[in-house]
């Protein structure tokens, strides 16, 4: 049977079936990711590899739409989140933001004067102007809603991380239910050093206060192997075996009836919500705006405008010995 009640399926049935079809009929509807269904698995794949899968304001909106599509598809038991290219996600596409935020970054339906309009945001980040924290909050809180669609998804979300998962990329990873990561992946929030506060505020819920503070007070990153040791990731694997580990976990989850999965996730998430996640997220989203408008935040922004974001990030991170991609780290977090 295919109603999820009695026939738990074979691995071949769970992974790919003859009637596997894309869940989005017109892939032209998506500009930052792809979506397809294979048997009981819905696959959402970030697809801006030329920009390190950098986040635009369209990405969280498309993510939420894909998650909703998976939740409403009775064939789907579990959602697989991954990224194309050399890494999972390098955070916000700050270069696109600096270059007028690009056509299509905000969507064509954004009215003039909207908190999402590039001119509104540009004025609100002018060091010589007056900062409106509510306009900033209106913009960033919509990103948080998109990322949190993974958390609110009735069905489980398993995230595969390879290469790099840093800055805003960690919002999507941590909003997922389970992480399977490559041993040599780089996972962290370097903007904690200047110009950012993690808006989804999930580090303390995933790691506990002491370890969350250890990372946020320094902006240090974990390797994938360390993430598994610390309990942030469910498991880590050598890069060559990452896909096999990821698919094995997806197939095991996909054997369980949807109603059981929904109840287990709902029950577990209540503990996180009872600990004050939503209140902390509201505060963190406001503080992220503050971080971009401190003297140090404005200095970072000015340096990025003068020398480029890559150089500004290099100057921020090189004193800590961890600038760049995996394999360039001088030390591991202890």
WOCORGI-V199868 format. One line per field, one symbol per residue. phi: phi as a letter, one per 20 degrees, with the letter a starting at -180 (. if undefined). Layout:
phi=???
//
This chain:
phi=.denedeenegfffebcgefcffdfdfffddcbdcbdclededdcfccffdmlgedffffffgfffffgffeeffedbdddbcfneafaenfffffffemmmfnfdneeeffnfgefgffffffdegeddedfffffffffffggfffgfffgfefcddddcmcbclfffffffffecddcfgefdcrcgfgfanacffflegffednfffffgeffdmfddffffgffenfdfacbggfdffffffffgfffffeggfffffffgffffffffengffffffffffffffecfgffffffffffednfffffgffeffemcfoegndfebdfc
//
